[in-house]
Amino acid sequence: MEKQLAFYVSASYEMDPECELLGQLLAGLSKSVKWIIKRTPGRYERGNPDLEALRSSQFYLILLGMDIVAPIGVELTAARGADLTIFAYRSLSVLSSPAAAVFARDARLRWESYLTAQEFIERLEKALTTQILQGSPGYGLELADLEELAERMQVIEKKGKERSGEERQGSPMAGGAGRGGVILPKS
């Protein structure tokens, strides 16, 4: 049975590498889940955020880099109003603009910081896997998928213990869903 879950991402164009990695992560997360990814309209797209898609999502991700762009504040307010699971990540690899610094301070979010896109996706994978496992059966995943995620979590935790104290390095891979998309379940 196919299950559909949705992620809404608030991010400026500078966060494209992180969004590409998100698409790749979701594509490999569960064999029976169809993922829908929607994102803040791009800098050349003239339009309002897709608040209907945001409200129908299960997960909301906000990525903050050098600057904050409209309509991320509106999207955050809508995500809170829809009571979505919120993941908030902030890049420390760039100097924040004064507007971004004020937004980060006043947003009342628990920001997870990271230096590289690879570090971001590793942290998000752990947080998302934990959320899905703790939120089940609310997400409607099959028992086999939950068992697979539990095994994956053990690997993530083992990898984290092995890496503790090491410097993390990585570069973003290409071919994800940087501007949004649909990830179909594996047949």
Secondary structure, 3 states (H helix, E strand, C coil): CCEEEEEEEECCHHHHHHHHHHHHHHHHHCCCEEEEEEECCCCCCCCCCCHHHHHCCCEEEEEECCCCCCCHHHHHHHHHHCCCEEEEEEECCCCCCHHHHHHHHHCCCCCEEECCHHHHHHHHHHHHHHHHHHHCCCCCCCHHHHHHHHHHHHHHHHHHHHHCCCCCCCCCCCCCCCCCEEECCCC
